[in-house]
Amino acid sequence: MQAPTMIGRYRITERLGSGAFATVWLAEDDVLESQVAIKILAENWAHHPDVRARFEQEAQVLRRADSERLVRVHDFGELPDGRPYQVMTYAAGGTLQDRLERGPMPVRKALRTASDIAHAVSVLHDSGVLHRDLKPSNVLFDTVRGSERVLVADLGLAKEIAHASGFTVVAGTPGYMAPEQHLPGGGLDVRADVHAIGAMTYQMLTGRPPQVGRAAPSKLRTGISREVDRVVMRALDADRDRRWPSTAAFAKALDASAAAAPSRVLRFLRHSVGMMVALALLVFLGGATFPNPTPQGWVRVADDSDTLSIAVPAEWGRQLRDSGWNTAAVGMPAGSEEGLQVGADLSSETSPGLFAGRSKWLVPGNAAKVPLHPGCDRASDRTIDVVGFTGRIQRWIDCPGAISYDEVLLTRAGGKPGLYLQIRQSGGAPDRTDEVLRTLRFPHS
């Protein structure tokens, strides 16, 4: 079958992937100037009543749930040859499977990601639906306003919970399926999805999916507490009566474990205090000072690779995400690069904090598209020269929640990677943007 070039108003640009039942294409919506993913049922299944009904049901479930934690379906239609299609959210950050190919994830990152997945699946359960096929390739990542978001996708095997006791066909993916899913007519409930999320959590922590007779995660990797072992292994219990009773309960336990895990924010706080002492000694002895020092009372944070670091007021430095970002967030080609997000409360839309990320695409003459802020007033743009960078600051004030935003693009000569920052501050507090930017540390190469 020849690849489509247009589907309705959507212009196909490339194939994202394909499976046994469908192919997913990346498309441009030129009217709304955005990218979408279009999932087309395979030709050999398009006229199979059961498969077609399942494809339509998937779209209906996602549309009914309509959650920012799930891939959204924006439209549904049929090609001239009879194949149905779904127009869906395009998640530019790739899949959890892509990330697991690089090995295990940082412990806190793994627990937070698992919690996000559990919260997303709870939305499905609240809508009366079991997923039944949770696995790393069905967990996607997207970036919204500089913040990474987990999305659950592919509900092709989803079924209504009310009919769970009547399942007669074995369905799911080995390695993530609960034991009861291997038994036709075994009767399923939400604890089957708990098991699948537990399997993914185990894999994020250890780099390998759980096997029969599996060891606890701490036996395979140092730095994992007994409490994390308890939380994960309970989700994987072969006896579903001993598992977490719901994905919401599992998410709550994961959140508590992540909060108790060693914090990179605290690590960098201790690091910055030691740095200030060293600086004072150098000044006293007449030695060279450290470039871009950390102001007294501030916290210095860095991304996961320790490539990009910046200091913020201590009241901002309570929570940190440090595993990078997707450059598609500012209109650049999709890809993962170094980045971090720090703030007083990363779950809040009104607390102070910042996002900072590098990109090889941010070079002079290559314009990025920074986010707009409806409901805010745009102040005058200004240029800035700071720590070897030249750039501009787009400022938004009087925003809902009494906050302001500074959208900052910084570039350097010679085609070296540039930086994008979004700084959010309380409207009545002193403007700290210039002070924060002067603390940047970034390699010159």
C-alpha positions, 0 to 999 in steps of 0.5 A: 500500500502506497504511503499517504501524502494527505489525510484530510487537512493533515500533511503526512511527513514521516512514518513513526512506527508500525505494528501488527494492526496499525501504522502511525504517521507524523503529520503537519496540521498547517491550519493550526501550525502543529504536529499530530500523530495519525494512526491508520488501521492496517489494510488487511484488518480494516474490514475485519469487524472485530478488529475494526470495532476494537480500533473505534472503541480505543478512540472512544475510550480516549476521547471519553477519558480526555485526560492530559495523562493519556494520548488524546484523540482529536479526530476520527475518520476513514480513508477512501479505501475504507481504512479508519484512522485516528488523529492523536496527540504527537508525543515528541519525546519518544517512548519509555522503551527508547529510554530503557534501551540506554539502561536503568534510570536514576532511582528518583526518576524511575519512581516518579515516572512509574507514579505518573504512569499509575496516575494515568492508568487510574484515569482509565480505571475511573472511566471504567476501563482496564488497559490490559497491555501496559508496556514500555512502548505504550508509555510516551513522553511529551514536553508542555511549557518546558515540563516533561509529561508522561502519556499512556497510549495504545488502548487496543486491548482495553476492556470495560472493567464491568465485563472483566470476569467474562474475558475468555481470550488471553491478551497482553504482552509476556513479561508484563502480563499478570499471572491471571492474564495467562488463564482464559476466563481467569477474571481480571480487575485493576490489579492486572494493570498494577502488575504491569506497572510494577514490571515496568518500575522494576525494569526502570530501576534494574535495566531488565524486566522481572523474571520468574524467581526474580530478585528484589531490585536492591539485589541488582543495583546499589542505592535502592532502599528496602522500602522501594523493594517492598513497594515494587515487589508487592505490585508484582506479587503472583497472588493478586490479593497481596498486590496493591489494591489499585493503581492509585494506591500504588502511585501513592506508595511510589510518591512516598518512596520517591520523596524519601529517595536521596535528592539531587536538590539536597546534594547540590545544596550541600555542594554549593555551600562547600563551594562558597567556603572554597571561594572565600578562601581563594579571595582571602589568599588572593587566588582566582575566584570561581566563575559565575559564583553561587550567591549566598543563600542560593542553591546551585543545581545541574542537569543529570550529566552535570553539563549545565548548571545554574543557581536559584534563590533557595526558596525556588530550589525545593524540587528538581527534574534533571533528565533533559528535555525535548527540543521540539518544545521550542520548534526545533527538530525533536531530540533529547538534550541536557536540561533541568527544571527546578522550582518550589513546587513542580506540580504547581502552575504558579510557584516560582522556578525555571526550566533551562535546556541546551540545544545544538539547534539554537544558533544565530539565525535559527529562530526558535518558537518560544511558548506564548502565554494567553491571559498575560500582558507582553512587556517590551522585549530586550536583548542581553549579553551574559556569560558569553551568550547573546540573546533576547528576553521576552517578558510576560506580566500580569498573568493569571495567578499573579505570576510573570514569565521570562522566555530567554533564548541565548546563542553563541558565535561559531555554531556552538550550542545555545540555551533556552530558559523559561523563568517563572516568578511571583508577580509581586516579588523582586525580578531575579532574571538577570541575577539568575542568568549571571550564575549560568555555567556551561561548557564553551565547546 
